[in-house]
Amino acid sequence: MSVAAAASAAAPGARADKRRVLFASLIGTTIEFFDFYIYATAAVLVFPHLFFPPGDPAAATLQSFATFALAFIARPFGSALFGHFGDRIGRKATLVAALLTMGISTVLIGLLPTYAQVGVAAPLLLALCRLGQGVGLGGEWGGAVLLATENAPPGKRAWYGMFPQLGAPIGFLLSTGVFLALTHYMSDEAFLAWGWRIPFLTSAVLVLVGLWVRLRITETPAFQQALDRDERVRLPMVTVVRDFPGRLVAGTLALVATFVLFYLMTVFALSWGTSKLGYSREHFLLLQMLGVLFFAVTIPLAALYADRFGRRHAMIAATILIIAFGFAFAPLLESGSDWGVLAFLGLGLGAMGLTYGPCGTILAEMFPTAVRYTGASLAFNLAGILGASPAPYIATMLGERFGLASVGWYLSAMGGLTLLALLTLRRQPSDR
């Protein structure tokens, strides 16, 4: 058989392997965001009523948002733990362990007793499971992005890197669809009594599918080459902090606006819409699902742009749009019409997709293979602490004290911080 014939015969198998890798990266982040969104939705609709002392509803919501923030605090620890093993023993085995940690924590939330049943132990157990979610999530995202980008052919790294990013809108649509179905077909009493547990328990099915797919993939070529060249370092976290502190700080700040925008458009918008604007849960969740379609469409568009013109350039353009959107935040959300709110959600989540599509690839390209899992994961999750974890809490306090316009100014200010970080990033050799 000639070389050309052999290559032709091997091509279908190679294509199948690429498809399996991309699906494995996509399914993991889909599960990640499904788990995260069902918690975020429950933090608004369920937990303030069931897991905290009865009294002031606003105080209970803020306490619920505080447990929501715990996962972001835990995520850097997950980055250090799973990043260490991801850079030492490989991407595949570490991704399986991260998925199990995240999945078990989510299912346990669906089994927890409420405050009425066990008193103060209820929020403590909820916080513990939320920490477990955060640790698993800290290791999941970075490994999924590396699984895709380290298998990418030349010139398509951002395109491959956007597949795990698509898990965000898909996970949102799945989780919101489940909550919409439950609130539509169940009474409020039944939903609060037991119906809210269903999304957390059904997460087990998605986890089993993810495990089956990930156990069938092979190690990434880039990591295998690092093994062959004996490039592994003893303590990846120490190496990242000691040798690449500037990249770590710049990568973190470059994603702050991404996280702030995302959780303002999901958690805060749902809370404000249902508590201040008079929307029912079902109505606003439906509007959010329509808005997330813009998120899903702009992720691949941003990846195509990034592969052609550069990841840094793509994120700078998206960040400028985020800053501008901050000034339209209040007028659109308070427009008093479904079309105005839908424009708010479509523009905000569309801008989110433009920045989210290339962000995984740009972080992966900032660190060498030997510490890439740790470096990219740590920067991503530190951005989550600075951006996402306080965003619903800060936005709620700003909105209550100074009006909704101040929430938009907060978003624009975070966008300005991210823009400065992006302007300082050194152009990567592969940023084409």
Summary of the structure (lengths in Angstrom):
residues: 432
radius of gyration: 21.1
end to end distance: 37.1
largest distance: 78.0
contacts: 1676
relative contact order: 0.15
helix: 84%
strand: 0%
